[in-house]
C-alpha cells in the first residue's frame, strides 16, 4: 500500500527482547510511516547458535505474530539478523513464510533485508562490521554468499549479548565502522538490530565515504519495500535515496 500523509502505511516488526528498539519510532518519524513493534520472547540473551536458534524458533515468532494480528500492518519483518541467518537460508525462509501465512501480509527477516539492500545498491563486494563473536559473524558471511554477495572483510567485536550491544553509543559505533571498513568493498554492512544506528547512518557514510547498511535501517527499508512504499527519503543513507 503506497504511503500518504493522511493515511500513513503501517509496518509490523517482531523485535526480540529489548536493546535498540527506540530506533523504530525514530525511523517511523523520519519516513512518515507508522511502526507497530511487538517484543518477542528470547529465552537466553546470547550470541550463540543454540540461543539464537531458540530465539528465532517458529513458536516464539508466531506468538509475537498473534499479538500483532489485527493491527492492520501492510508488511512484517522478523527484526533480528542473527536469529534468522543462524538457521541458514532455508530456515530464514521458513520464518518469513510462517509470518506471511499467519498475518496474510508480505513478510521477511533482517537477514534477507541485507541481501535485498545490497542488490538494490548494486554492490559487488561488502565489508562486514559485526558486533557478534567471530563464529556467528562467519555464519552471516556464509548467508551473504548464498545470497550472491561477495565479502571482502569480516570484523567481529565479540560481544556476547544483545543487551551489551544496545549500550554502544555514537562514538563507539562510528569508530567501529571506520576501523573495520575495507577499501576493496563497495558497502559496509553492520548487522545486529540490537545496535543503535538510525540517528547516525549519514555520519557513518560520510566517515567511510561509501554506503552503509545497518540492521535497523535495512529492516525498516525492507518493511517499506514489501508494503509497496519505495519512495525516496532523506537522512537515512544511500539505501533510502536510490
One Martini backbone bead per residue (centre of mass of N, CA, C, O) as a GRO file, in nm:
protein
  242
    1UNK     BB    1   0.091   0.038   0.027
    2UNK     BB    2   0.087   0.348  -0.025
    3UNK     BB    3   0.196   0.644   0.097
    4UNK     BB    4   0.027   0.889   0.312
    5UNK     BB    5  -0.030   1.155   0.521
    6UNK     BB    6  -0.332   1.064   0.610
    7UNK     BB    7  -0.234   0.736   0.554
    8UNK     BB    8  -0.011   0.575   0.693
    9UNK     BB    9   0.184   0.328   0.677
   10UNK     BB   10   0.183   0.002   0.831
   11UNK     BB   11   0.440  -0.155   1.025
   12UNK     BB   12   0.583  -0.472   1.105
   13UNK     BB   13   0.750  -0.582   1.419
   14UNK     BB   14   0.974  -0.837   1.538
   15UNK     BB   15   1.132  -0.797   1.857
   16UNK     BB   16   1.398  -0.907   2.042
   17UNK     BB   17   1.347  -0.775   2.311
   18UNK     BB   18   1.593  -0.534   2.452
   19UNK     BB   19   1.781  -0.233   2.300
   20UNK     BB   20   1.703  -0.074   1.984
   21UNK     BB   21   1.385   0.001   1.952
   22UNK     BB   22   1.408   0.325   1.929
   23UNK     BB   23   1.461   0.332   1.618
   24UNK     BB   24   1.164   0.298   1.508
   25UNK     BB   25   1.028   0.571   1.573
   26UNK     BB   26   1.240   0.729   1.421
   27UNK     BB   27   1.190   0.599   1.141
   28UNK     BB   28   0.894   0.675   1.124
   29UNK     BB   29   0.934   0.981   1.131
   30UNK     BB   30   1.141   0.997   0.882
   31UNK     BB   31   0.915   0.841   0.678
   32UNK     BB   32   0.601   0.870   0.742
   33UNK     BB   33   0.530   0.629   0.931
   34UNK     BB   34   0.424   0.321   1.090
   35UNK     BB   35   0.505   0.143   1.398
   36UNK     BB   36   0.461  -0.206   1.479
   37UNK     BB   37   0.586  -0.327   1.789
   38UNK     BB   38   0.696  -0.653   1.893
   39UNK     BB   39   0.794  -0.833   2.165
   40UNK     BB   40   0.987  -1.105   2.190
   41UNK     BB   41   1.085  -1.385   2.305
   42UNK     BB   42   1.433  -1.521   2.403
   43UNK     BB   43   1.545  -1.634   2.651
   44UNK     BB   44   1.863  -1.630   2.581
   45UNK     BB   45   2.108  -1.369   2.587
   46UNK     BB   46   2.286  -1.494   2.307
   47UNK     BB   47   2.571  -1.537   2.082
   48UNK     BB   48   2.445  -1.829   1.990
   49UNK     BB   49   2.323  -2.081   1.818
   50UNK     BB   50   2.126  -2.190   2.027
   51UNK     BB   51   1.991  -1.922   2.122
   52UNK     BB   52   1.913  -1.813   1.835
   53UNK     BB   53   1.738  -2.052   1.746
   54UNK     BB   54   1.531  -2.012   1.972
   55UNK     BB   55   1.458  -1.713   1.917
   56UNK     BB   56   1.374  -1.808   1.600
   57UNK     BB   57   1.142  -1.967   1.660
   58UNK     BB   58   0.824  -2.024   1.562
   59UNK     BB   59   0.670  -1.996   1.831
   60UNK     BB   60   0.778  -1.711   1.896
   61UNK     BB   61   0.683  -1.571   1.636
   62UNK     BB   62   0.376  -1.651   1.654
   63UNK     BB   63   0.326  -1.511   1.920
   64UNK     BB   64   0.383  -1.228   1.805
   65UNK     BB   65   0.177  -1.236   1.570
   66UNK     BB   66  -0.075  -1.249   1.749
   67UNK     BB   67  -0.037  -0.959   1.858
   68UNK     BB   68  -0.030  -0.818   1.566
   69UNK     BB   69  -0.295  -0.894   1.510
   70UNK     BB   70  -0.518  -0.637   1.391
   71UNK     BB   71  -0.321  -0.371   1.316
   72UNK     BB   72  -0.288  -0.322   0.995
   73UNK     BB   73  -0.054  -0.436   0.845
   74UNK     BB   74   0.147  -0.450   0.533
   75UNK     BB   75   0.394  -0.569   0.700
   76UNK     BB   76   0.666  -0.804   0.801
   77UNK     BB   77   0.954  -0.819   1.034
   78UNK     BB   78   1.213  -1.003   1.142
   79UNK     BB   79   1.417  -0.824   1.387
   80UNK     BB   80   1.672  -1.033   1.305
   81UNK     BB   81   1.968  -1.144   1.203
   82UNK     BB   82   2.087  -1.390   1.367
   83UNK     BB   83   1.787  -1.530   1.416
   84UNK     BB   84   1.814  -1.620   1.097
   85UNK     BB   85   2.102  -1.702   0.978
   86UNK     BB   86   2.159  -1.952   1.169
   87UNK     BB   87   1.934  -2.124   0.994
   88UNK     BB   88   1.965  -2.035   0.726
   89UNK     BB   89   1.806  -1.994   0.436
   90UNK     BB   90   1.568  -2.191   0.492
   91UNK     BB   91   1.503  -2.094   0.779
   92UNK     BB   92   1.436  -1.798   0.703
   93UNK     BB   93   1.211  -1.875   0.507
   94UNK     BB   94   1.026  -2.007   0.720
   95UNK     BB   95   0.978  -1.756   0.883
   96UNK     BB   96   0.845  -1.583   0.661
   97UNK     BB   97   0.617  -1.783   0.587
   98UNK     BB   98   0.483  -1.797   0.868
   99UNK     BB   99   0.410  -1.493   0.881
  100UNK     BB  100   0.247  -1.476   0.623
  101UNK     BB  101   0.033  -1.688   0.705
  102UNK     BB  102  -0.057  -1.550   0.977
  103UNK     BB  103  -0.106  -1.233   0.844
  104UNK     BB  104  -0.139  -1.185   0.522
  105UNK     BB  105   0.156  -1.068   0.464
  106UNK     BB  106   0.438  -0.957   0.384
  107UNK     BB  107   0.758  -1.125   0.453
  108UNK     BB  108   1.058  -1.105   0.664
  109UNK     BB  109   1.409  -1.054   0.725
  110UNK     BB  110   1.702  -0.909   0.806
  111UNK     BB  111   1.882  -1.091   0.639
  112UNK     BB  112   1.727  -1.038   0.373
  113UNK     BB  113   1.756  -0.729   0.377
  114UNK     BB  114   2.056  -0.722   0.311
  115UNK     BB  115   2.038  -0.853   0.034
  116UNK     BB  116   1.838  -0.651  -0.092
  117UNK     BB  117   2.010  -0.397  -0.043
  118UNK     BB  118   2.256  -0.480  -0.210
  119UNK     BB  119   2.101  -0.504  -0.475
  120UNK     BB  120   1.995  -0.213  -0.485
  121UNK     BB  121   2.301  -0.094  -0.481
  122UNK     BB  122   2.494  -0.277  -0.667
  123UNK     BB  123   2.688  -0.464  -0.522
  124UNK     BB  124   2.987  -0.679  -0.499
  125UNK     BB  125   3.128  -0.579  -0.223
  126UNK     BB  126   3.159  -0.661   0.129
  127UNK     BB  127   3.171  -0.530   0.444
  128UNK     BB  128   3.199  -0.650   0.791
  129UNK     BB  129   3.052  -0.516   1.101
  130UNK     BB  130   3.044  -0.716   1.384
  131UNK     BB  131   2.936  -0.774   1.716
  132UNK     BB  132   2.997  -1.055   1.714
  133UNK     BB  133   3.117  -1.336   1.726
  134UNK     BB  134   3.297  -1.496   1.492
  135UNK     BB  135   3.112  -1.744   1.431
  136UNK     BB  136   2.863  -1.567   1.368
  137UNK     BB  137   2.984  -1.383   1.150
  138UNK     BB  138   3.041  -1.622   0.950
  139UNK     BB  139   2.740  -1.690   0.903
  140UNK     BB  140   2.679  -1.426   0.760
  141UNK     BB  141   2.870  -1.462   0.529
  142UNK     BB  142   2.736  -1.718   0.418
  143UNK     BB  143   2.462  -1.591   0.361
  144UNK     BB  144   2.559  -1.381   0.158
  145UNK     BB  145   2.679  -1.581  -0.046
  146UNK     BB  146   2.412  -1.719  -0.113
  147UNK     BB  147   2.301  -1.421  -0.207
  148UNK     BB  148   2.557  -1.309  -0.397
  149UNK     BB  149   2.774  -1.194  -0.184
  150UNK     BB  150   3.072  -1.050  -0.158
  151UNK     BB  151   3.340  -1.087   0.087
  152UNK     BB  152   3.623  -0.892   0.205
  153UNK     BB  153   3.528  -0.850   0.518
  154UNK     BB  154   3.553  -0.964   0.871
  155UNK     BB  155   3.432  -0.820   1.168
  156UNK     BB  156   3.475  -0.868   1.529
  157UNK     BB  157   3.365  -0.775   1.863
  158UNK     BB  158   3.256  -1.008   2.072
  159UNK     BB  159   2.961  -0.989   2.163
  160UNK     BB  160   2.731  -1.174   2.363
  161UNK     BB  161   2.501  -0.945   2.391
  162UNK     BB  162   2.240  -0.735   2.322
  163UNK     BB  163   2.248  -0.551   2.568
  164UNK     BB  164   2.540  -0.453   2.517
  165UNK     BB  165   2.502  -0.339   2.234
  166UNK     BB  166   2.283  -0.119   2.325
  167UNK     BB  167   2.519   0.067   2.475
  168UNK     BB  168   2.624   0.179   2.224
  169UNK     BB  169   2.747   0.462   2.103
  170UNK     BB  170   2.830   0.680   1.868
  171UNK     BB  171   3.142   0.659   1.880
  172UNK     BB  172   3.158   0.349   1.878
  173UNK     BB  173   3.014   0.309   1.606
  174UNK     BB  174   3.195   0.485   1.429
  175UNK     BB  175   3.464   0.345   1.493
  176UNK     BB  176   3.383   0.061   1.402
  177UNK     BB  177   3.340   0.137   1.109
  178UNK     BB  178   3.615   0.267   1.032
  179UNK     BB  179   3.803   0.024   1.131
  180UNK     BB  180   3.618  -0.202   0.932
  181UNK     BB  181   3.674  -0.115   0.672
  182UNK     BB  182   3.710  -0.166   0.306
  183UNK     BB  183   3.854  -0.074   0.011
  184UNK     BB  184   3.724  -0.330  -0.158
  185UNK     BB  185   3.451  -0.213  -0.094
  186UNK     BB  186   3.105  -0.091  -0.154
  187UNK     BB  187   3.014  -0.180   0.143
  188UNK     BB  188   2.878  -0.148   0.474
  189UNK     BB  189   2.799  -0.399   0.712
  190UNK     BB  190   2.567  -0.379   1.012
  191UNK     BB  191   2.479  -0.596   1.213
  192UNK     BB  192   2.231  -0.578   1.448
  193UNK     BB  193   1.939  -0.471   1.615
  194UNK     BB  194   2.095  -0.381   1.890
  195UNK     BB  195   2.211  -0.151   1.713
  196UNK     BB  196   2.254   0.162   1.704
  197UNK     BB  197   2.181   0.391   1.392
  198UNK     BB  198   1.963   0.591   1.275
  199UNK     BB  199   2.118   0.869   1.364
  200UNK     BB  200   2.418   0.773   1.200
  201UNK     BB  201   2.431   0.699   0.896
  202UNK     BB  202   2.540   0.960   0.765
  203UNK     BB  203   2.804   0.970   0.929
  204UNK     BB  204   2.920   0.703   0.836
  205UNK     BB  205   2.930   0.764   0.534
  206UNK     BB  206   3.116   1.011   0.558
  207UNK     BB  207   3.356   0.857   0.699
  208UNK     BB  208   3.383   0.619   0.454
  209UNK     BB  209   3.271   0.694   0.156
  210UNK     BB  210   3.003   0.506   0.175
  211UNK     BB  211   2.784   0.281   0.199
  212UNK     BB  212   2.547   0.190   0.458
  213UNK     BB  213   2.426  -0.107   0.637
  214UNK     BB  214   2.188  -0.147   0.876
  215UNK     BB  215   1.968  -0.326   1.048
  216UNK     BB  216   1.736  -0.118   1.103
  217UNK     BB  217   1.737   0.014   0.831
  218UNK     BB  218   1.685  -0.246   0.660
  219UNK     BB  219   1.425  -0.335   0.799
  220UNK     BB  220   1.257  -0.085   0.727
  221UNK     BB  221   1.298  -0.091   0.423
  222UNK     BB  222   1.172  -0.373   0.381
  223UNK     BB  223   0.890  -0.305   0.486
  224UNK     BB  224   0.835  -0.087   0.274
  225UNK     BB  225   0.878  -0.255   0.022
  226UNK     BB  226   0.653  -0.468   0.086
  227UNK     BB  227   0.432  -0.221   0.101
  228UNK     BB  228   0.509  -0.027  -0.163
  229UNK     BB  229   0.739   0.174  -0.034
  230UNK     BB  230   0.991   0.347  -0.256
  231UNK     BB  231   1.041   0.614  -0.153
  232UNK     BB  232   1.225   0.873  -0.095
  233UNK     BB  233   1.473   0.949   0.163
  234UNK     BB  234   1.605   1.152   0.410
  235UNK     BB  235   1.872   1.074   0.650
  236UNK     BB  236   1.919   0.730   0.570
  237UNK     BB  237   2.086   0.708   0.330
  238UNK     BB  238   2.137   0.556   0.030
  239UNK     BB  239   1.910   0.342   0.040
  240UNK     BB  240   1.677   0.583   0.053
  241UNK     BB  241   1.778   0.722  -0.242
  242UNK     BB  242   1.755   0.492  -0.482
   0.00000   0.00000   0.00000
